[in-house]
Amino acid sequence: MNDNFTYQMPTKIVYGIDALNDINLYVDNRKTLLVTSSGFVKRGLVDKITTLCPTIVYVHSEIKSHPEFIDLEASYQAIKDVDFDVILAIGGGSVLDAAKFLSVSANNNGQRCFSFVSDIVRGNIAKEGYELTPIISVPTTAGTGSEITPWATIWDMAEKKKYSLHLPDLYSEIALYDPSLTISVPHDITIQTGLDTLSHALESIWNKNASPVTIGFAIKSAKLIIETLPRLTKDLSNLDDRNKIMMACMYAGLAFSNTQTAIAHGLSYYITANKGVDHGIACSFTLPLLVDRIIGKYSFIDEALTEIFGELSSEKLRTMFKDLNISTNFIDYGINDEELEVLKSSLLNNQRADNSLVSI
């Protein structure tokens, strides 16, 4: 860990149960594009928000899970002629990532052109000549941390490849956390997003970009997940535990927003694209293995892991995965010894793996 560091977090954080009720205060009379998914229309949340926020000029509720370029092109076409000053994104990580994509326009009078943004994501053109529409992000799951990071995940399943839209100023203007919005998250998504948060936290510790600030946030996050997630899965309506998990998500975001993720996420992209394993599982089932690999190599990591687990061991972590009925064995995800070598080769020239202080 380098004691010479910088830390950036330009996003204003608003946190509290029922904080959504004050959303109009943060919109501040600006013409608003509401971006969400169809599920929130069915739940009546969109009706509530349009009542709370009378300056919404258009609702785009067609965001799909794990958005691909083809999906985002349709979304871009749907909103390109709408006159708005701010994007209000309410949903899980896919909605927040899509909103970031939709926030980007060419800087010639704010012209909206899908191919321009797509070319930036694919690396076909330089990350310049763009403008960003401000975003107010309201996460409804406690996992991705997209609301306080400067990047968005875009998939191309035809290529079996994950892309990242990463601009230095692609932070939300405001991240509004309202734990009550996560009460309806089902059992499997609660586990997946909780484990995604845990991976963000731990991977920001064994990271070349780690600092005392990010490690402090990561420890807070990981301890909350270890303590709370197994209990929450047995009582999904427990608002106090929902609050703790969302707090953990926020802390992890404050950590990995400045470090990026590392090798577990690097491995996960191949596993999700080729094996169809949900991201939160794909990026976390290797964590016990990675803990075992890193123990004893760096004193600052040993200290952090001991503070999280109460001992310098992966045993408590393995027990949690067992309690959650999540396997930590590659073979259970269809990855045999031969394919494991292919998986390892996928880490070559992988930025996330390059961030890691632990190898597999």
Phi, psi and omega per residue, in radians:
M1 nan 2.338 -3.119
N2 -1.639 2.199 3.120
D3 -1.383 -0.168 3.018
N4 -1.669 1.940 -3.009
F5 -2.654 2.881 2.963
T6 -2.131 2.713 3.097
Y7 -2.448 2.292 -3.111
Q8 -2.232 2.317 2.996
M9 -2.641 1.532 -3.100
P10 -1.384 -0.155 -3.082
T11 -1.348 2.300 3.013
K12 -1.369 2.250 -3.128
I13 -1.797 2.224 3.036
V14 -2.061 2.142 -3.021
Y15 -2.312 2.304 3.028
G16 2.878 2.598 3.063
I17 -1.098 2.262 -3.093
D18 1.194 0.349 3.113
A19 -1.096 -0.419 3.135
L20 -1.028 -0.486 -3.110
N21 -1.069 -0.320 -3.135
D22 -1.766 0.288 -3.017
I23 -1.023 -0.618 -3.100
N24 -1.107 -0.474 3.095
L25 -1.079 -0.659 -3.071
Y26 -1.516 -0.481 3.029
V27 -1.150 -0.665 2.981
D28 1.018 0.872 3.022
N29 1.147 0.238 3.103
R30 -1.463 2.572 3.061
K31 -1.132 2.182 -2.883
T32 -2.082 2.309 2.944
L33 -1.707 2.077 3.081
L34 -1.599 2.119 3.118
V35 -1.990 2.186 -3.102
T36 -2.751 -2.905 3.122
S37 -2.064 2.880 -3.035
S38 -1.094 -0.486 -3.121
G39 -1.060 -0.562 -3.120
F40 -1.353 -0.388 3.005
V41 -1.167 -0.810 -3.109
K42 -1.129 -0.592 -3.119
R43 -1.350 -0.189 -3.125
G44 1.505 0.059 -3.128
L45 -1.190 -0.615 3.133
V46 -1.116 -0.720 3.093
D47 -1.063 -0.721 3.125
K48 -1.092 -0.770 -3.070
I49 -1.189 -0.720 3.127
T50 -1.155 -0.461 3.037
T51 -1.286 -0.738 3.139
L52 -1.198 -0.526 -3.001
C53 -2.210 1.575 -3.049
P54 -1.258 -0.139 -3.114
T55 -1.608 0.175 3.053
I56 -1.207 2.148 -3.099
V57 -1.765 -0.305 -3.118
Y58 -2.788 2.467 3.077
V59 -2.004 2.092 3.036
H60 -1.932 1.876 -3.021
S61 -2.034 0.536 -3.065
E62 -1.884 0.327 -3.124
I63 -1.274 2.225 -3.132
K64 -1.677 2.838 3.065
S65 -1.174 2.423 -3.123
H66 0.894 1.166 -3.040
P67 -1.048 2.395 3.054
E68 -1.837 2.961 -3.123
F69 -0.996 -0.709 -3.104
I70 -1.118 -0.627 3.095
D71 -1.212 -0.741 -3.104
L72 -1.228 -0.507 3.064
E73 -1.123 -0.741 3.103
A74 -1.104 -0.713 3.113
S75 -1.139 -0.746 -3.133
Y76 -1.072 -0.730 3.122
Q77 -1.127 -0.621 -3.093
A78 -1.185 -0.513 -3.022
I79 -1.971 -0.027 -2.962
K80 -1.139 -0.417 -3.141
D81 -1.782 0.088 3.131
V82 -1.427 2.366 3.121
D83 -1.616 1.875 -3.137
F84 -2.476 2.731 -3.089
D85 -1.890 -0.366 -3.089
V86 -2.613 2.591 3.065
I87 -1.839 2.241 3.016
L88 -1.829 1.889 -3.082
A89 -1.829 2.079 -3.126
I90 -2.208 2.029 -3.130
G91 2.789 -2.896 3.091
G92 -1.375 -2.974 -3.074
G93 -1.029 -0.588 -3.139
S94 -1.118 -0.713 3.109
V95 -1.147 -0.776 -3.114
L96 -1.143 -0.700 3.098
D97 -1.131 -0.747 3.123
A98 -1.083 -0.715 3.131
A99 -1.065 -0.652 3.099
K100 -1.114 -0.753 3.098
F101 -1.042 -0.788 -3.098
L102 -1.233 -0.299 -3.124
S103 -1.357 -0.255 -3.030
V104 -1.584 2.310 3.054
S105 -2.465 2.829 3.054
A106 -1.208 2.627 -3.045
N107 -1.511 0.182 3.024
N108 -1.512 1.486 -3.129
N109 1.114 0.507 3.080
G110 1.198 0.430 -3.117
Q111 -1.084 2.318 -3.120
R112 -1.708 2.104 -3.096
C113 -2.465 2.010 -3.085
F114 -1.007 -0.779 -3.054
S115 -1.093 -0.548 3.096
F116 -1.087 -0.842 -3.126
V117 -1.203 -0.727 3.131
S118 -1.038 -0.719 -3.138
D119 -1.164 -0.597 3.060
I120 -1.113 -0.791 -3.119
V121 -1.100 -0.752 -3.097
R122 -1.358 -0.109 3.135
G123 1.399 0.299 -3.133
N124 -1.367 -0.421 3.105
I125 -2.353 2.854 -3.124
A126 -1.225 2.723 3.110
K127 -1.442 1.245 -3.117
E128 -2.671 2.930 3.121
G129 1.271 0.450 -3.112
Y130 -2.074 2.804 2.971
E131 -2.162 2.701 3.132
L132 -2.139 2.313 2.963
T133 -1.440 2.334 3.124
P134 -1.016 2.562 -3.135
I135 -2.163 2.338 2.910
I136 -1.849 2.016 -3.056
S137 -1.812 2.256 3.115
V138 -2.163 1.671 -3.116
P139 -1.262 2.418 3.102
T140 -1.936 0.027 2.950
T141 -2.213 2.764 -3.126
A142 -1.922 1.468 -3.057
G143 -2.787 -1.028 -2.909
T144 -1.301 -0.553 -3.084
G145 1.293 0.139 -3.077
S146 -1.013 -0.460 -3.084
E147 -1.134 -0.343 3.132
I148 -2.278 0.508 3.033
T149 -2.126 2.778 -3.090
P150 -1.700 0.500 3.122
W151 -2.503 2.901 3.135
A152 -2.432 2.473 3.140
T153 -1.610 2.246 3.101
I154 -2.182 2.332 -3.103
W155 -1.874 2.610 2.918
D156 -2.298 1.644 -3.046
M157 -1.256 -0.378 3.048
A158 -1.127 -0.659 3.083
E159 -1.516 -0.171 -3.012
K160 0.938 0.905 -3.030
K161 -2.469 2.494 3.075
K162 -1.810 2.305 3.064
Y163 -1.975 2.840 3.107
S164 -2.307 2.226 2.949
L165 -1.533 1.947 -3.061
H166 -2.304 1.866 3.082
L167 -2.117 2.496 -3.035
P168 -1.091 -0.410 -3.105
D169 -1.953 0.347 -3.104
L170 -1.525 0.747 3.046
Y171 -1.609 2.573 3.001
S172 -1.111 2.567 3.019
E173 -1.157 -0.753 -3.137
I174 -2.407 2.392 2.942
A175 -1.953 2.020 -3.120
L176 -1.864 2.011 -3.130
Y177 -1.788 2.110 3.081
D178 -2.248 1.694 -3.062
P179 -0.970 -0.458 -3.124
S180 -1.124 -0.378 3.130
L181 -1.259 -0.246 -3.094
T182 -1.678 -0.030 -3.084
I183 -1.016 -0.631 -3.061
S184 -1.506 0.012 -3.136
V185 -1.156 2.204 -3.062
P186 -1.228 2.971 -3.027
H187 -0.966 -0.884 -3.046
D188 -1.174 -0.694 3.137
I189 -1.233 -0.601 3.071
T190 -1.035 -0.759 3.114
I191 -1.176 -0.844 -3.077
Q192 -1.055 -0.800 -3.113
T193 -1.256 -0.610 3.088
G194 -1.114 -0.705 3.122
L195 -1.263 -0.540 3.027
D196 -1.074 -0.778 3.083
T197 -1.027 -0.781 -3.141
L198 -1.063 -0.714 3.118
S199 -1.121 -0.752 3.093
H200 -0.988 -0.768 -3.102
A201 -1.137 -0.942 -3.073
L202 -1.138 -0.660 -3.104
E203 -1.250 -0.350 3.061
S204 -1.426 -0.124 3.080
I205 -1.558 -0.928 3.133
W206 -1.492 1.006 -2.958
N207 -2.267 2.395 3.135
K208 -1.094 -0.354 -3.107
N209 -1.718 0.147 -3.087
A210 -1.137 2.582 3.073
S211 -2.424 2.935 3.080
P212 -0.987 -0.598 3.136
V213 -1.166 -0.888 -3.086
T214 -1.171 -0.636 3.133
I215 -1.161 -0.666 3.096
G216 -1.051 -0.788 3.103
F217 -1.140 -0.707 -3.096
A218 -1.108 -0.724 3.128
I219 -1.092 -0.794 3.110
K220 -0.996 -0.784 -3.103
S221 -1.122 -0.905 -3.059
A222 -1.090 -0.701 3.123
K223 -1.085 -0.711 3.121
L224 -1.136 -0.703 -3.139
I225 -1.155 -0.850 -3.125
I226 -1.029 -0.720 -3.096
E227 -1.288 -0.621 -2.876
T228 -1.855 -0.651 -2.964
L229 -1.031 -0.845 3.135
P230 -1.041 -0.663 3.133
R231 -1.192 -0.712 -3.135
L232 -1.098 -0.642 -3.116
T233 -1.140 -0.290 3.105
K234 -1.642 -0.173 3.119
D235 -2.650 1.393 -3.007
L236 -1.126 -0.317 -3.104
S237 -1.603 0.103 -3.112
N238 -1.323 1.814 -3.045
L239 -1.185 -0.579 3.118
D240 -1.100 -0.749 3.103
D241 -1.258 -0.622 3.043
R242 -1.031 -0.707 3.131
N243 -1.098 -0.743 -3.131
K244 -1.140 -0.687 3.138
I245 -1.194 -0.684 3.102
M246 -1.180 -0.652 3.063
M247 -1.078 -0.716 3.093
A248 -1.072 -0.713 3.109
C249 -1.059 -0.774 3.127
M250 -1.085 -0.815 3.138
Y251 -1.058 -0.753 3.125
A252 -1.087 -0.706 3.097
G253 -1.079 -0.712 3.107
L254 -1.123 -0.455 3.100
A255 -1.428 -1.058 -2.969
F256 -1.396 -0.168 3.009
S257 -1.066 -0.438 -3.122
N258 -1.889 -0.134 3.117
T259 -1.968 -0.405 -2.845
Q260 1.176 3.056 3.104
T261 -1.519 -3.020 -3.040
A262 -2.411 -2.452 -2.878
I263 -1.189 -0.604 -3.138
A264 -1.086 -0.706 3.068
H265 -1.229 -0.634 3.080
G266 -1.020 -0.722 3.088
L267 -1.193 -0.621 -2.987
S268 -1.143 -0.537 -3.056
Y269 -1.125 -0.729 3.063
Y270 -1.126 -0.748 -3.072
I271 -1.148 -0.724 3.109
T272 -1.184 -0.803 -3.069
A273 -1.204 -0.624 -3.024
N274 -1.784 -0.365 -3.102
K275 -2.054 -0.114 3.102
G276 1.222 0.350 3.135
V277 -1.373 2.310 3.139
D278 -0.966 2.507 -3.000
H279 -0.974 -0.790 -3.072
G280 -1.072 -0.541 3.081
I281 -1.411 -0.779 -3.082
A282 -1.053 -0.590 -3.088
C283 -1.592 0.009 -3.042
S284 -2.175 -0.423 -3.025
F285 -1.180 -0.284 3.094
T286 -1.511 -0.084 -3.041
L287 -1.032 -0.784 3.113
P288 -1.030 -0.727 3.093
L289 -1.038 -0.770 -3.100
L290 -1.202 -0.639 3.051
V291 -1.036 -0.798 3.125
D292 -1.052 -0.638 -3.084
R293 -1.272 -0.514 -3.011
I294 -1.639 -0.344 -3.104
I295 -0.993 2.295 3.067
G296 1.544 -0.050 -3.076
K297 -1.665 -0.531 -3.124
Y298 -2.439 2.226 -3.065
S299 -1.134 -0.645 -3.102
F300 -1.203 -0.537 3.084
I301 -1.279 -0.748 3.087
D302 -1.000 -0.737 -3.139
E303 -1.126 -0.730 -3.134
A304 -1.164 -0.777 -3.134
L305 -1.147 -0.647 3.104
T306 -1.140 -0.678 3.109
E307 -1.153 -0.632 -3.122
I308 -1.260 -0.874 -2.981
F309 -1.697 -0.186 -3.082
G310 1.380 0.021 3.120
E311 -2.859 2.798 3.136
L312 -1.622 1.341 -3.034
S313 -2.815 2.731 3.058
S314 -1.597 0.077 -2.993
E315 -1.081 -0.772 -3.138
K316 -1.123 -0.637 3.103
L317 -1.163 -0.762 3.119
R318 -1.126 -0.650 3.097
T319 -1.109 -0.699 3.120
M320 -1.106 -0.790 3.119
F321 -1.069 -0.680 3.103
K322 -1.123 -0.732 3.112
D323 -1.088 -0.590 -3.133
L324 -1.495 -0.034 -3.130
N325 1.078 0.711 3.107
I326 -1.986 2.106 -3.129
S327 -1.258 2.572 3.048
T328 -1.949 0.335 -3.109
N329 -1.875 2.277 -3.127
F330 -0.995 -0.683 -3.041
I331 -1.090 -0.508 -3.140
D332 -1.268 -0.157 3.067
Y333 -1.924 0.309 3.077
G334 1.390 0.341 -3.095
I335 -1.949 1.809 3.121
N336 -1.532 -3.100 -3.067
D337 -1.048 -0.687 -3.121
E338 -1.140 -0.800 -3.118
E339 -1.268 -0.418 3.080
L340 -1.070 -0.603 3.082
E341 -1.163 -0.655 3.071
V342 -1.132 -0.723 3.115
L343 -1.072 -0.765 3.111
K344 -1.068 -0.702 -3.124
S345 -1.166 -0.418 3.110
S346 -1.192 -0.235 3.138
L347 -1.450 -0.183 3.120
L348 -1.135 2.320 -3.118
N349 1.009 0.526 3.113
N350 -1.757 2.061 -3.048
Q351 -1.047 -0.694 -3.123
R352 -1.115 -0.749 3.111
A353 -1.156 -0.606 3.128
D354 -1.145 -0.433 3.118
N355 -1.274 -0.274 -2.889
S356 -1.496 2.461 3.001
L357 -1.587 -0.035 3.099
V358 -2.112 2.475 3.096
S359 -2.015 2.931 -3.100
I360 -1.948 nan nan
